[in-house]
């Protein structure tokens, strides 16, 4: 069936029985202790409806899983859970997001992937290699999926931190202020999207470690605490990165203002220097008949020398003040 990646039955002691067809699920569940793990990728509505009939899933949850435009959340429908998680991958410098919808019941778990997401083949292999843990049932599989998703947040976050370090280097090396500002806003936008994916998972993990969810066995709650710690760490890292970018933006604006002041000082200094010959030329341009230096042999060289001396003196003073 289109969209079905895996459909595997497991015994009560965590051993793999083998692949099964969706239409044969009801027969497998007749045996006590066995449970089903189904992996779907962008299934069509027909596939979801068939899975719904096999496990009696709620219409609202199926609608959400088909639409795939949800924020991370956890909802209870009778004796089952519906968990929405956001996945993230760094692709060509940008972070692309996907969604994973997980239906968890006493004897089944169904994962529905949409968009950018790594395959959960490694998750299944890791669980099957530890039957002593997999015997905890669908609750442990939910932990394994969440742990895999959360661990895959770390590479994009690390890449963003590296980009921020490079940005700081360019910033203080005198890079283009417009380019730096554009890069800052791009990184802030990606961090905001990542924040929206990570932050709600804190509430999801909090709920799963509580004792009012019978589907999660006490020994499995310890594992969800580890996921919770990782989510908190990532969330704090994102907040720190956002603060660094805010500081970088303020620093960039301050450096732009400093550069503008330097330019204004240079312009003012040169204007003052050229004001001296302009003044002298203005006096000579008044066409007075009686000017002492007009009839003096050394008058003209003396005036020219005086202008150069005055300009040189102004330049020296401005240079000493750091204007040039």
Secondary structure, DSSP 4 states (H G I P E B T S, - for coil): -TTEEEEEEE-TTS-EEEE--GGGHHHHTTSTT-EEEEEEES--HHHHHHHHHHHT--HHHHHHHHH----SEEEEETTEEEEEEEEEEEETTEEEEEEEEEEEETTEEEEEEEES---SHHHHHHHHT-HHHHTT-HHHHHHHHHHHHHHHHHHHHHHHHHHHHHHHHHHHTT--HHHHHHHHHHHHHHHHHHHHHHHHHHHHHHHHTSTT-TTS-HHHHHHHHHHHHHHHHHHHHHHHHHHHHHHHHHHHHHHHHHHHHHHHHHHHHHHHHHHHHHHHHHHHTT--S--GGGGSTTHHHHHHHHHHHHHHHHHHHHHHTT--
